[in-house]
Amino acid sequence: MDSSKYLTGSEIIIEVLKEEGVDTVFGYPGGAILNVYDELYRHSNEIRHILTSHEQGASHAADGYARATGRVGVCMATSGPGSTNLVTGIATAQMDSVPMVAITCNVNLPLLGKDTFQEVDIAGVTMPITKHGYIVKDINILADTLRKAFKIAASGRPGPVIVDITKDVTANKCIFESRERPEIERKNRFDDETLEEMASLINSSEKPFLYVGGGASISGASNEVRELAHKINAPVCDTLMGKGVFDPNDPLYTGMIGMHGTKATNIGVSECDLLIALGARFSDRCVSNAKKFASNAKIIHVDIDDAEINKNIRADLGVVGDLKTVLSKVLPLLSEKQDEDWIKHIQELKAAHPMVYEKDRLTCPAIIEAVDALTGSDAIITTDVGQHQMWTAQFYRFKHERQLLTSGGLGTMGYGLGAAIGAKIGCPEKTVINIGGDGCFRMNMNELATASRYDIHIIDIIIDNRVLGMVRQWQTFFYGKRYSQTVLQDKVDYCKVAEGLGCKAYRLEKMDDLEDCLKKALSEKGPVLIDCIIDPDAAVYPMVPPGGAISDAFDASDIRAE
């Protein structure tokens, strides 16, 4: 049967999206991309388009969709400012290894390079923040270019790919032949000798420690990580991006590592004799002072991206490959470890340094714990960036991969609301809650209009301290309390803003009202905002001072003791 057709470029775009299994795209139309939107209209029963309030919201929604589902997220924008408004979302996806394809349209080919109205070289602009980029000037390569974009975005270490298409290409015609979507590749570059060396290092260690990053979640290696930990009786910490890979209720779990990690983790990693990094990239937020990081340990670094090996911390053994594959092959080579002295010491550290907060007033940790209890630790949680992000990582008990969607690498304020919309559309059966600060809410609060337009049931919790909390915390500790431009005491009423954008809204000021307020929000059908008023002086603990080792982390008790 002949599968070839004579199609326009816009029709080809839709056909390739269907080949790739795309059911939803997020975007905003404009002149250069009108042909594509006209074709989307004709295929609205096959591909759903979500009109966001701003192109940045579209990129964050595609990102959230991708993180929550594991599939490639797709966003679209027109030329010029439409495409440049995607940049922050594309960079966010790049830093956190999120598979995304951004489709933009540019001016007609004869008008390129002439400062034409709304002309921007978006492929050039995004070159440093994409996994790959294309500009399509010939309809004959359009289909294969789009297919390559999806393959590149999803294979190996995932990331965003941009495909910029001149408007005339979307109108021209050529022969199109449909193809089946290929299997996604996970290339491995390790051999048996490497696995044997890895096993030897693990079998000979007396104080091993597992350090679990976002790559473990992307790989779907949760079961293998848990089997490894129990087979070698090793404590386990995670990064912000690795949340949910290891069960937080498991006795071997010690909490997050790094700047706002637990003391038990930071001290334990500093004392271990073997640190096994699983899909983690040794970010500065995890490592702090690289010269003092895990200085007593040999280091095994497993990552699918060979560029990460020895980039930030030198490893004694680098293993390049898909983590799930690596662990499944090395597990049979490992001996069972029964020695309890190391684990006993870690448990003593956990008991000596628990995560605590004030119980007599409304705080973000109290809100997070209530959300955790009412959702059975099973919600998809998105966050913005700042204190609330760290409190969420510390106090929500993430038990599955792809539960915490947050901007870990770029630290993008305003990320969470768009991501929550994308996550809820990708996983409609899940409860989806965004937790953000009031400073972050101002960045992309217009996306509440998107949620109300489509009647998307997400809950947007604002941790409202009327300051830029994390920046102000640094000013408190390290800048002599000189609060330069971090106080937001103004007349904005967030509940009225939400109601004006078509959402239900509640204001929460007292602990006594916390549970009832959350239950009401969870029972609603459409988008809900909860404005939670907390103390502007509340701080995230523990905290590692600038330039310090992670073992130098201090908390409120250390400050009181000074």
C-alpha positions, 0 to 999 in steps of 0.5 A, a space after each residue: 500500500 502506497 503511504 506517500 501523499 502530496 502535502 504542504 509543509 504544515 500538513 507534514 508537521 501535523 503528520 510527523 507529530 502524529 507519527 511521534 505520538 504527540 497528543 498535545 502541544 502548547 503554544 501561541 499563534 502569530 503571523 509566521 506560524 499561521 499556516 501551521 495553526 490553520 492545519 492544527 484547527 483541521 486536526 483538533 480532534 487528533 492533537 489538542 492545542 493548549 493556548 497559554 497566556 505567554 510563550 514562556 508559559 507554553 515552554 514550561 507547560 511542555 516541560 512539565 508535560 515531559 517530566 510528568 509523562 516521560 514523553 517528549 513535550 512540544 511547544 510552538 511559537 511564531 517568529 521574533 518575540 514569540 520565539 524569543 519568549 520561549 528561551 527561558 523555558 528552553 534553557 530550563 529544559 536543557 539544564 534539567 535534561 528534559 526532552 522537548 521539541 520547540 517548533 517555531 516559524 520564521 519569515 519567508 526565505 527571501 526575507 531572511 537576513 534583511 531585518 524583516 518584521 519579527 525576524 530573529 535567528 532563533 536557532 542562533 539565539 538558542 544554540 548554547 541552550 539546546 541539545 540541537 537546533 535546525 532551521 528548515 529552508 527546504 520543504 524536502 527535508 522538513 519531515 526528516 528534520 522533525 523526526 531527527 528532532 524528536 529522536 535527539 530530544 529523547 535519546 541518550 541524555 534528553 534535552 530540548 531541540 528547536 526546529 525553526 521553519 520559514 513560512 514559505 516552507 509551511 505553504 510549499 508542497 512535496 511528497 510525504 511518506 509516513 514512517 513508524 516511530 523508531 525505538 529510543 536509544 540508550 547508548 552504553 559505552 561500558 564493558 565487562 572490565 569496567 563493570 568488574 572494576 565497579 563491583 570490586 570497588 563496591 565489594 571492598 568498601 566498608 562505608 559506601 554511600 549512594 548519591 542519587 540524581 535526576 538521571 536515575 529518574 530519567 532512566 527509570 532505575 528506581 527498582 535497581 537503585 533500591 536493590 543496590 542499596 539493600 544488597 550492599 547495605 548502603 545509606 542513600 541520599 538524593 539531589 533535588 532532581 533525584 527525589 522519588 527514586 528512593 523510598 523516603 520511608 526506607 531506613 537507609 534514606 538520609 535525605 537530600 545532599 548539599 546546600 540545604 541537605 540534611 546534616 546526616 547526609 552531608 556528614 555521612 558523605 564526608 565520612 564515607 569511603 566510597 561514594 557511588 554517584 548514580 545519574 548525578 552531575 555533582 552540581 555546585 549546590 550539592 558539592 559546595 567546596 569541591 576541594 573538601 567534598 567527599 575527601 575520604 572517599 573513592 568515587 564511582 560516577 555512573 552517567 549516560 553523558 560522558 561529558 559529565 565524568 570528571 567535569 566537576 569532581 574527579 572520579 576514580 571510576 567513570 561508567 558511561 551508560 544508561 543507569 538502569 542497564 548498568 545497575 542490572 548488569 553489576 548487581 549480580 557481581 556484588 556481594 551481600 554486605 552484613 556489617 551494621 556498624 556503618 549503618 548504625 553510625 548513620 542512624 545515630 547521625 539521623 537521630 542527632 540531626 532531625 529536620 525540625 520546624 516551629 509548630 506553633 504558627 503557620 509555616 511552609 514546612 507545616 503546609 508541605 506536611 499537610 499537603 503530603 498527608 492529604 495526598 498520600 505522598 502521591 501528588 505531582 508537585 511542581 515548584 518555583 525557585 527559592 525557600 519554598 522549593 527547598 522546604 518542599 524537597 525537605 518535607 514532602 515524602 516523594 515516593 515515585 519517580 517524576 513526582 517533583 517537577 522543579 527547575 533545579 539547574 537554571 533556577 527559573 522563577 515562574 516555572 511552576 505554574 506552567 509546569 503544573 498545567 502541562 503535568 495535569 494535562 499529561 497525567 489527568 488522573 493525578 493530583 497536581 499542586 504547584 508550590 511557589 513564592 509570592 515573588 515567583 507568582 508575579 513572574 507568570 501569574 497570567 497562566 492562571 487564565 490558561 488554567 481557568 480557560 480549560 478548567 484545569 484542576 490544579 492547586 496553586 499554593 503561594 508561600 506569601 512572606 512578602 519578600 524574596 525569601 531566599 535572597 533575603 535569607 542570604 542578606 540576613 546571614 551574609 550581607 548584614 541585613 541590608 535588604 536591598 530590593 527584596 521586600 515586596 510590601 505592596 498592595 497586590 491582593 493575590 486572591 483578587 488577582 486569581 479570582 479576576 483570572 477565573 479561579 477560586 481563591 482562599 487566604 490562609 493565615 492560621 494553622 487551625 484553618 490549614 487542613 480544612 482549606 486544603 481539603 476545600 481546594 482538593 475538592 474543587 473541579 477547576 483551578 484554585 489558589 491558596 495565599 498562605 501568609 507566613 513570617 518573612 524571617 522564616 529561614 531554610 535550614 540546614 544551610 552550608 555557608 559560602 565556600 564551606 564544606 557540606 559538613 559545615 552545614 548549620 541550622 537554627 540550633 547552631 545559631 542559638 548556640 553562638 
